[in-house]
Amino acid sequence: MDPKAANRHVLDRRDRALIAALRRNARASLVALAREIDLSRSATHDRISRLEELGILRGYTVRVDEELIDDIRAFITVTLDDDSDQKAVAVQVSQYSGVQRAFCLAGEIDLLVDCRCDTARDLGRLRDRIGALEGVRSCDTRLVLATHD
């Protein structure tokens, strides 16, 4: 059994509400979080600790106004040969500089690679590096023009 699947059943209504609250504002105080999920501060802290120990909460992020950052954002779609190991290629690609995340997909496209590079030249090099991997049949790059939250 997939170890991640075993953890899915441990989430109750308040765990899910806590995760949703943290997704909206990971910097919210314990008091504010506790009020939102209708628990005490200490019970909320215990839930956060348990969710971290289980690996469900793996870190806290910052939301950035993308239009104020001067970099290149793109998605690279990757199609693999039929006998390629999709997960192995995704793991390898996710280690490359400029790659934010790599998603394994079902359908005609095998991978979706979320990229952020300093320059168009860096993005081109990244695309070439991915395209040169064994088992990669094709790559297509889609530049992000705007982000809407």
MODELLER restraints for C-alpha pairs under 7 A, 6 or more apart:
rsr = mdl.restraints
at = mdl.atoms
rsr.add(forms.Gaussian(group=physical.xy_distance, feature=features.Distance(at['CA:14:A'], at['CA:37:A']), mean=5.96, stdev=0.5))
rsr.add(forms.Gaussian(group=physical.xy_distance, feature=features.Distance(at['CA:17:A'], at['CA:37:A']), mean=6.22, stdev=0.5))
rsr.add(forms.Gaussian(group=physical.xy_distance, feature=features.Distance(at['CA:18:A'], at['CA:33:A']), mean=6.92, stdev=0.5))
rsr.add(forms.Gaussian(group=physical.xy_distance, feature=features.Distance(at['CA:18:A'], at['CA:37:A']), mean=6.38, stdev=0.5))
rsr.add(forms.Gaussian(group=physical.xy_distance, feature=features.Distance(at['CA:21:A'], at['CA:33:A']), mean=6.90, stdev=0.5))
rsr.add(forms.Gaussian(group=physical.xy_distance, feature=features.Distance(at['CA:26:A'], at['CA:60:A']), mean=6.06, stdev=0.5))
rsr.add(forms.Gaussian(group=physical.xy_distance, feature=features.Distance(at['CA:30:A'], at['CA:41:A']), mean=5.86, stdev=0.5))
rsr.add(forms.Gaussian(group=physical.xy_distance, feature=features.Distance(at['CA:30:A'], at['CA:44:A']), mean=6.92, stdev=0.5))
rsr.add(forms.Gaussian(group=physical.xy_distance, feature=features.Distance(at['CA:30:A'], at['CA:45:A']), mean=6.87, stdev=0.5))
rsr.add(forms.Gaussian(group=physical.xy_distance, feature=features.Distance(at['CA:31:A'], at['CA:41:A']), mean=5.61, stdev=0.5))
rsr.add(forms.Gaussian(group=physical.xy_distance, feature=features.Distance(at['CA:34:A'], at['CA:40:A']), mean=5.62, stdev=0.5))
rsr.add(forms.Gaussian(group=physical.xy_distance, feature=features.Distance(at['CA:34:A'], at['CA:41:A']), mean=5.32, stdev=0.5))
rsr.add(forms.Gaussian(group=physical.xy_distance, feature=features.Distance(at['CA:34:A'], at['CA:44:A']), mean=5.54, stdev=0.5))
rsr.add(forms.Gaussian(group=physical.xy_distance, feature=features.Distance(at['CA:51:A'], at['CA:57:A']), mean=5.48, stdev=0.5))
rsr.add(forms.Gaussian(group=physical.xy_distance, feature=features.Distance(at['CA:52:A'], at['CA:58:A']), mean=6.19, stdev=0.5))
rsr.add(forms.Gaussian(group=physical.xy_distance, feature=features.Distance(at['CA:66:A'], at['CA:147:A']), mean=6.78, stdev=0.5))
rsr.add(forms.Gaussian(group=physical.xy_distance, feature=features.Distance(at['CA:71:A'], at['CA:116:A']), mean=6.86, stdev=0.5))
rsr.add(forms.Gaussian(group=physical.xy_distance, feature=features.Distance(at['CA:71:A'], at['CA:117:A']), mean=5.94, stdev=0.5))
rsr.add(forms.Gaussian(group=physical.xy_distance, feature=features.Distance(at['CA:71:A'], at['CA:118:A']), mean=4.78, stdev=0.5))
rsr.add(forms.Gaussian(group=physical.xy_distance, feature=features.Distance(at['CA:71:A'], at['CA:119:A']), mean=6.34, stdev=0.5))
rsr.add(forms.Gaussian(group=physical.xy_distance, feature=features.Distance(at['CA:72:A'], at['CA:116:A']), mean=5.62, stdev=0.5))
rsr.add(forms.Gaussian(group=physical.xy_distance, feature=features.Distance(at['CA:72:A'], at['CA:117:A']), mean=5.12, stdev=0.5))
rsr.add(forms.Gaussian(group=physical.xy_distance, feature=features.Distance(at['CA:72:A'], at['CA:118:A']), mean=5.97, stdev=0.5))
rsr.add(forms.Gaussian(group=physical.xy_distance, feature=features.Distance(at['CA:72:A'], at['CA:119:A']), mean=6.02, stdev=0.5))
rsr.add(forms.Gaussian(group=physical.xy_distance, feature=features.Distance(at['CA:72:A'], at['CA:120:A']), mean=6.48, stdev=0.5))
rsr.add(forms.Gaussian(group=physical.xy_distance, feature=features.Distance(at['CA:73:A'], at['CA:115:A']), mean=5.75, stdev=0.5))
rsr.add(forms.Gaussian(group=physical.xy_distance, feature=features.Distance(at['CA:73:A'], at['CA:116:A']), mean=4.54, stdev=0.5))
rsr.add(forms.Gaussian(group=physical.xy_distance, feature=features.Distance(at['CA:73:A'], at['CA:117:A']), mean=6.52, stdev=0.5))
rsr.add(forms.Gaussian(group=physical.xy_distance, feature=features.Distance(at['CA:73:A'], at['CA:143:A']), mean=6.12, stdev=0.5))
rsr.add(forms.Gaussian(group=physical.xy_distance, feature=features.Distance(at['CA:73:A'], at['CA:144:A']), mean=5.42, stdev=0.5))
rsr.add(forms.Gaussian(group=physical.xy_distance, feature=features.Distance(at['CA:74:A'], at['CA:114:A']), mean=6.30, stdev=0.5))
rsr.add(forms.Gaussian(group=physical.xy_distance, feature=features.Distance(at['CA:74:A'], at['CA:115:A']), mean=5.16, stdev=0.5))
rsr.add(forms.Gaussian(group=physical.xy_distance, feature=features.Distance(at['CA:74:A'], at['CA:116:A']), mean=6.45, stdev=0.5))
rsr.add(forms.Gaussian(group=physical.xy_distance, feature=features.Distance(at['CA:74:A'], at['CA:141:A']), mean=6.73, stdev=0.5))
rsr.add(forms.Gaussian(group=physical.xy_distance, feature=features.Distance(at['CA:74:A'], at['CA:142:A']), mean=5.44, stdev=0.5))
rsr.add(forms.Gaussian(group=physical.xy_distance, feature=features.Distance(at['CA:74:A'], at['CA:143:A']), mean=4.26, stdev=0.5))
rsr.add(forms.Gaussian(group=physical.xy_distance, feature=features.Distance(at['CA:74:A'], at['CA:144:A']), mean=5.18, stdev=0.5))
rsr.add(forms.Gaussian(group=physical.xy_distance, feature=features.Distance(at['CA:75:A'], at['CA:112:A']), mean=6.54, stdev=0.5))
rsr.add(forms.Gaussian(group=physical.xy_distance, feature=features.Distance(at['CA:75:A'], at['CA:113:A']), mean=5.38, stdev=0.5))
rsr.add(forms.Gaussian(group=physical.xy_distance, feature=features.Distance(at['CA:75:A'], at['CA:114:A']), mean=4.77, stdev=0.5))
rsr.add(forms.Gaussian(group=physical.xy_distance, feature=features.Distance(at['CA:75:A'], at['CA:115:A']), mean=5.81, stdev=0.5))
rsr.add(forms.Gaussian(group=physical.xy_distance, feature=features.Distance(at['CA:75:A'], at['CA:141:A']), mean=5.88, stdev=0.5))
rsr.add(forms.Gaussian(group=physical.xy_distance, feature=features.Distance(at['CA:75:A'], at['CA:142:A']), mean=5.17, stdev=0.5))
rsr.add(forms.Gaussian(group=physical.xy_distance, feature=features.Distance(at['CA:75:A'], at['CA:143:A']), mean=6.50, stdev=0.5))
rsr.add(forms.Gaussian(group=physical.xy_distance, feature=features.Distance(at['CA:76:A'], at['CA:112:A']), mean=5.84, stdev=0.5))
rsr.add(forms.Gaussian(group=physical.xy_distance, feature=features.Distance(at['CA:76:A'], at['CA:113:A']), mean=4.96, stdev=0.5))
rsr.add(forms.Gaussian(group=physical.xy_distance, feature=features.Distance(at['CA:76:A'], at['CA:114:A']), mean=6.72, stdev=0.5))
rsr.add(forms.Gaussian(group=physical.xy_distance, feature=features.Distance(at['CA:76:A'], at['CA:139:A']), mean=6.44, stdev=0.5))
rsr.add(forms.Gaussian(group=physical.xy_distance, feature=features.Distance(at['CA:76:A'], at['CA:140:A']), mean=5.50, stdev=0.5))
rsr.add(forms.Gaussian(group=physical.xy_distance, feature=features.Distance(at['CA:76:A'], at['CA:141:A']), mean=4.44, stdev=0.5))
rsr.add(forms.Gaussian(group=physical.xy_distance, feature=features.Distance(at['CA:76:A'], at['CA:142:A']), mean=6.18, stdev=0.5))
rsr.add(forms.Gaussian(group=physical.xy_distance, feature=features.Distance(at['CA:77:A'], at['CA:109:A']), mean=6.45, stdev=0.5))
rsr.add(forms.Gaussian(group=physical.xy_distance, feature=features.Distance(at['CA:77:A'], at['CA:111:A']), mean=5.76, stdev=0.5))
rsr.add(forms.Gaussian(group=physical.xy_distance, feature=features.Distance(at['CA:77:A'], at['CA:112:A']), mean=4.73, stdev=0.5))
rsr.add(forms.Gaussian(group=physical.xy_distance, feature=features.Distance(at['CA:77:A'], at['CA:113:A']), mean=6.30, stdev=0.5))
rsr.add(forms.Gaussian(group=physical.xy_distance, feature=features.Distance(at['CA:77:A'], at['CA:139:A']), mean=5.55, stdev=0.5))
rsr.add(forms.Gaussian(group=physical.xy_distance, feature=features.Distance(at['CA:77:A'], at['CA:140:A']), mean=5.19, stdev=0.5))
rsr.add(forms.Gaussian(group=physical.xy_distance, feature=features.Distance(at['CA:77:A'], at['CA:141:A']), mean=6.45, stdev=0.5))
rsr.add(forms.Gaussian(group=physical.xy_distance, feature=features.Distance(at['CA:78:A'], at['CA:109:A']), mean=6.00, stdev=0.5))
rsr.add(forms.Gaussian(group=physical.xy_distance, feature=features.Distance(at['CA:78:A'], at['CA:110:A']), mean=5.81, stdev=0.5))
rsr.add(forms.Gaussian(group=physical.xy_distance, feature=features.Distance(at['CA:78:A'], at['CA:111:A']), mean=4.96, stdev=0.5))
rsr.add(forms.Gaussian(group=physical.xy_distance, feature=features.Distance(at['CA:78:A'], at['CA:112:A']), mean=6.40, stdev=0.5))
rsr.add(forms.Gaussian(group=physical.xy_distance, feature=features.Distance(at['CA:78:A'], at['CA:136:A']), mean=6.99, stdev=0.5))
rsr.add(forms.Gaussian(group=physical.xy_distance, feature=features.Distance(at['CA:78:A'], at['CA:138:A']), mean=5.81, stdev=0.5))
rsr.add(forms.Gaussian(group=physical.xy_distance, feature=features.Distance(at['CA:78:A'], at['CA:139:A']), mean=4.60, stdev=0.5))
rsr.add(forms.Gaussian(group=physical.xy_distance, feature=features.Distance(at['CA:78:A'], at['CA:140:A']), mean=6.68, stdev=0.5))
rsr.add(forms.Gaussian(group=physical.xy_distance, feature=features.Distance(at['CA:79:A'], at['CA:109:A']), mean=5.12, stdev=0.5))
rsr.add(forms.Gaussian(group=physical.xy_distance, feature=features.Distance(at['CA:79:A'], at['CA:110:A']), mean=5.11, stdev=0.5))
rsr.add(forms.Gaussian(group=physical.xy_distance, feature=features.Distance(at['CA:79:A'], at['CA:111:A']), mean=6.75, stdev=0.5))
rsr.add(forms.Gaussian(group=physical.xy_distance, feature=features.Distance(at['CA:79:A'], at['CA:136:A']), mean=6.17, stdev=0.5))
rsr.add(forms.Gaussian(group=physical.xy_distance, feature=features.Distance(at['CA:79:A'], at['CA:137:A']), mean=5.49, stdev=0.5))
rsr.add(forms.Gaussian(group=physical.xy_distance, feature=features.Distance(at['CA:79:A'], at['CA:138:A']), mean=5.22, stdev=0.5))
rsr.add(forms.Gaussian(group=physical.xy_distance, feature=features.Distance(at['CA:79:A'], at['CA:139:A']), mean=6.48, stdev=0.5))
rsr.add(forms.Gaussian(group=physical.xy_distance, feature=features.Distance(at['CA:80:A'], at['CA:110:A']), mean=6.27, stdev=0.5))
rsr.add(forms.Gaussian(group=physical.xy_distance, feature=features.Distance(at['CA:80:A'], at['CA:135:A']), mean=5.57, stdev=0.5))
rsr.add(forms.Gaussian(group=physical.xy_distance, feature=features.Distance(at['CA:80:A'], at['CA:136:A']), mean=4.50, stdev=0.5))
rsr.add(forms.Gaussian(group=physical.xy_distance, feature=features.Distance(at['CA:80:A'], at['CA:137:A']), mean=4.96, stdev=0.5))
rsr.add(forms.Gaussian(group=physical.xy_distance, feature=features.Distance(at['CA:80:A'], at['CA:138:A']), mean=7.00, stdev=0.5))
rsr.add(forms.Gaussian(group=physical.xy_distance, feature=features.Distance(at['CA:81:A'], at['CA:135:A']), mean=5.22, stdev=0.5))
rsr.add(forms.Gaussian(group=physical.xy_distance, feature=features.Distance(at['CA:81:A'], at['CA:136:A']), mean=6.12, stdev=0.5))
rsr.add(forms.Gaussian(group=physical.xy_distance, feature=features.Distance(at['CA:81:A'], at['CA:137:A']), mean=5.60, stdev=0.5))
rsr.add(forms.Gaussian(group=physical.xy_distance, feature=features.Distance(at['CA:84:A'], at['CA:135:A']), mean=5.35, stdev=0.5))
rsr.add(forms.Gaussian(group=physical.xy_distance, feature=features.Distance(at['CA:86:A'], at['CA:104:A']), mean=6.83, stdev=0.5))
rsr.add(forms.Gaussian(group=physical.xy_distance, feature=features.Distance(at['CA:86:A'], at['CA:110:A']), mean=6.92, stdev=0.5))
rsr.add(forms.Gaussian(group=physical.xy_distance, feature=features.Distance(at['CA:87:A'], at['CA:104:A']), mean=6.87, stdev=0.5))
rsr.add(forms.Gaussian(group=physical.xy_distance, feature=features.Distance(at['CA:90:A'], at['CA:102:A']), mean=5.69, stdev=0.5))
rsr.add(forms.Gaussian(group=physical.xy_distance, feature=features.Distance(at['CA:90:A'], at['CA:103:A']), mean=6.99, stdev=0.5))
rsr.add(forms.Gaussian(group=physical.xy_distance, feature=features.Distance(at['CA:90:A'], at['CA:104:A']), mean=6.83, stdev=0.5))
rsr.add(forms.Gaussian(group=physical.xy_distance, feature=features.Distance(at['CA:90:A'], at['CA:111:A']), mean=6.97, stdev=0.5))
rsr.add(forms.Gaussian(group=physical.xy_distance, feature=features.Distance(at['CA:93:A'], at['CA:102:A']), mean=6.97, stdev=0.5))
rsr.add(forms.Gaussian(group=physical.xy_distance, feature=features.Distance(at['CA:93:A'], at['CA:130:A']), mean=6.81, stdev=0.5))
rsr.add(forms.Gaussian(group=physical.xy_distance, feature=features.Distance(at['CA:94:A'], at['CA:101:A']), mean=5.79, stdev=0.5))
rsr.add(forms.Gaussian(group=physical.xy_distance, feature=features.Distance(at['CA:94:A'], at['CA:102:A']), mean=5.54, stdev=0.5))
rsr.add(forms.Gaussian(group=physical.xy_distance, feature=features.Distance(at['CA:98:A'], at['CA:115:A']), mean=5.49, stdev=0.5))
rsr.add(forms.Gaussian(group=physical.xy_distance, feature=features.Distance(at['CA:98:A'], at['CA:116:A']), mean=5.12, stdev=0.5))
rsr.add(forms.Gaussian(group=physical.xy_distance, feature=features.Distance(at['CA:98:A'], at['CA:117:A']), mean=5.17, stdev=0.5))
rsr.add(forms.Gaussian(group=physical.xy_distance, feature=features.Distance(at['CA:99:A'], at['CA:113:A']), mean=6.84, stdev=0.5))
rsr.add(forms.Gaussian(group=physical.xy_distance, feature=features.Distance(at['CA:99:A'], at['CA:114:A']), mean=5.97, stdev=0.5))
rsr.add(forms.Gaussian(group=physical.xy_distance, feature=features.Distance(at['CA:99:A'], at['CA:115:A']), mean=4.53, stdev=0.5))
rsr.add(forms.Gaussian(group=physical.xy_distance, feature=features.Distance(at['CA:99:A'], at['CA:116:A']), mean=6.36, stdev=0.5))
rsr.add(forms.Gaussian(group=physical.xy_distance, feature=features.Distance(at['CA:100:A'], at['CA:114:A']), mean=5.39, stdev=0.5))
rsr.add(forms.Gaussian(group=physical.xy_distance, feature=features.Distance(at['CA:100:A'], at['CA:115:A']), mean=5.48, stdev=0.5))
rsr.add(forms.Gaussian(group=physical.xy_distance, feature=features.Distance(at['CA:100:A'], at['CA:116:A']), mean=6.72, stdev=0.5))
rsr.add(forms.Gaussian(group=physical.xy_distance, feature=features.Distance(at['CA:101:A'], at['CA:113:A']), mean=6.00, stdev=0.5))
rsr.add(forms.Gaussian(group=physical.xy_distance, feature=features.Distance(at['CA:101:A'], at['CA:114:A']), mean=5.23, stdev=0.5))
rsr.add(forms.Gaussian(group=physical.xy_distance, feature=features.Distance(at['CA:102:A'], at['CA:111:A']), mean=6.65, stdev=0.5))
rsr.add(forms.Gaussian(group=physical.xy_distance, feature=features.Distance(at['CA:102:A'], at['CA:112:A']), mean=5.78, stdev=0.5))
rsr.add(forms.Gaussian(group=physical.xy_distance, feature=features.Distance(at['CA:102:A'], at['CA:113:A']), mean=4.43, stdev=0.5))
rsr.add(forms.Gaussian(group=physical.xy_distance, feature=features.Distance(at['CA:102:A'], at['CA:114:A']), mean=6.18, stdev=0.5))
rsr.add(forms.Gaussian(group=physical.xy_distance, feature=features.Distance(at['CA:103:A'], at['CA:111:A']), mean=5.46, stdev=0.5))
rsr.add(forms.Gaussian(group=physical.xy_distance, feature=features.Distance(at['CA:103:A'], at['CA:112:A']), mean=5.08, stdev=0.5))
rsr.add(forms.Gaussian(group=physical.xy_distance, feature=features.Distance(at['CA:103:A'], at['CA:113:A']), mean=6.31, stdev=0.5))
rsr.add(forms.Gaussian(group=physical.xy_distance, feature=features.Distance(at['CA:104:A'], at['CA:110:A']), mean=5.87, stdev=0.5))
rsr.add(forms.Gaussian(group=physical.xy_distance, feature=features.Distance(at['CA:104:A'], at['CA:111:A']), mean=4.75, stdev=0.5))
rsr.add(forms.Gaussian(group=physical.xy_distance, feature=features.Distance(at['CA:104:A'], at['CA:112:A']), mean=6.68, stdev=0.5))
rsr.add(forms.Gaussian(group=physical.xy_distance, feature=features.Distance(at['CA:105:A'], at['CA:111:A']), mean=5.58, stdev=0.5))
rsr.add(forms.Gaussian(group=physical.xy_distance, feature=features.Distance(at['CA:117:A'], at['CA:123:A']), mean=5.64, stdev=0.5))
rsr.add(forms.Gaussian(group=physical.xy_distance, feature=features.Distance(at['CA:131:A'], at['CA:138:A']), mean=6.49, stdev=0.5))
rsr.add(forms.Gaussian(group=physical.xy_distance, feature=features.Distance(at['CA:131:A'], at['CA:139:A']), mean=6.01, stdev=0.5))
